[in-house]
Amino acid sequence: MAKLTIVANIIAKQDKVELVKQELLKLIDITRAEEGCINYDLHQDNENPAHFVFYENWESRELWQAHMDNQHLADYLAATEGAVDTFTVSEMTHIG
């Protein structure tokens, strides 16, 4: 099975940056403890504080998909409903 790299871009609404940030921070420790998680690193753009990026590596796509079905992700989505402008996920393969 090939490892999977995920780059997730989250852009919060300008008046919801702190709410989204706090909810994203809650995901880190619980996700890092999940089966298959190699790393799960949250970044915040220096020029645009509303832009967050998760850089993740997983042992397999199946284990990442199990992560996406976990309750803490559902809780995050409920807590940030209406607070996020855009959310995009890129599934990538490390090639060098």
C-alpha positions as CSV (number, residue, x, y, z in Angstrom):
1,M,0.0,0.0,0.0
2,A,1.3,3.4,-0.9
3,K,1.5,6.1,1.7
4,L,-0.9,9.1,1.2
5,T,-0.1,12.8,1.7
6,I,-3.0,15.1,2.4
7,V,-2.9,18.9,2.0
8,A,-6.1,20.4,3.4
9,N,-6.7,24.1,3.0
10,I,-9.2,25.7,5.3
11,I,-10.1,29.4,4.9
12,A,-12.2,30.8,7.8
13,K,-14.6,33.7,7.5
14,Q,-12.8,36.8,8.7
15,D,-14.9,37.1,11.8
16,K,-14.5,33.4,12.7
17,V,-10.7,32.9,12.6
18,E,-10.2,32.3,16.3
19,L,-13.2,29.9,16.5
20,V,-11.9,27.9,13.5
21,K,-8.4,27.9,14.9
22,Q,-9.4,26.6,18.3
23,E,-11.5,23.8,16.7
24,L,-8.7,22.8,14.4
25,L,-6.3,22.7,17.3
26,K,-8.6,20.2,19.1
27,L,-8.1,17.7,16.2
28,I,-4.4,17.4,16.5
29,D,-3.7,15.2,19.5
30,I,-6.6,12.8,18.9
31,T,-5.7,12.5,15.2
32,R,-2.0,11.9,15.8
33,A,-3.0,8.9,18.0
34,E,-5.1,7.3,15.2
35,E,-3.9,4.2,13.4
36,G,-2.0,5.0,10.3
37,C,-1.3,8.7,11.1
38,I,2.4,9.4,10.4
39,N,2.1,13.2,10.9
40,Y,-0.7,15.7,11.2
41,D,0.6,19.3,11.2
42,L,-1.4,22.4,11.3
43,H,-0.1,25.7,9.8
44,Q,-1.5,29.2,9.7
45,D,-0.6,31.7,6.9
46,N,1.6,34.5,8.1
47,E,-0.1,37.0,5.7
48,N,-3.7,35.8,5.9
49,P,-4.5,34.5,9.4
50,A,-7.8,33.1,8.1
51,H,-5.9,30.5,6.0
52,F,-5.0,27.2,7.7
53,V,-3.3,24.2,6.2
54,F,-3.1,20.7,7.5
55,Y,-0.1,18.8,6.1
56,E,-0.8,15.1,6.8
57,N,0.9,11.8,6.0
58,W,-1.0,8.5,6.3
59,E,0.1,4.9,5.9
60,S,-2.7,4.3,3.5
61,R,-5.7,5.9,1.9
62,E,-8.0,3.4,3.7
63,L,-6.6,4.6,7.1
64,W,-7.1,8.2,6.1
65,Q,-10.6,7.5,5.1
66,A,-11.3,5.9,8.5
67,H,-10.0,9.1,10.1
68,M,-12.4,11.2,8.0
69,D,-15.3,9.1,9.3
70,N,-14.4,9.6,13.0
71,Q,-16.6,11.4,15.4
72,H,-14.1,14.2,16.2
73,L,-14.2,15.2,12.5
74,A,-18.0,15.3,12.7
75,D,-17.8,17.4,15.9
76,Y,-15.4,19.8,14.2
77,L,-17.7,20.2,11.2
78,A,-20.7,20.9,13.5
79,A,-18.7,23.4,15.6
80,T,-17.5,25.3,12.6
81,E,-20.7,25.2,10.5
82,G,-21.1,28.6,8.8
83,A,-17.6,29.7,9.9
84,V,-15.5,28.4,7.0
85,D,-15.5,30.0,3.5
86,T,-13.6,27.2,1.7
87,F,-12.3,23.8,2.5
88,T,-10.3,21.9,-0.1
89,V,-8.4,18.6,0.2
90,S,-5.7,17.4,-2.1
91,E,-4.7,13.7,-2.0
92,M,-1.0,13.5,-3.0
93,T,1.8,11.0,-3.5
94,H,5.4,11.8,-2.4
95,I,7.6,11.4,-5.4
96,G,11.0,12.7,-4.4
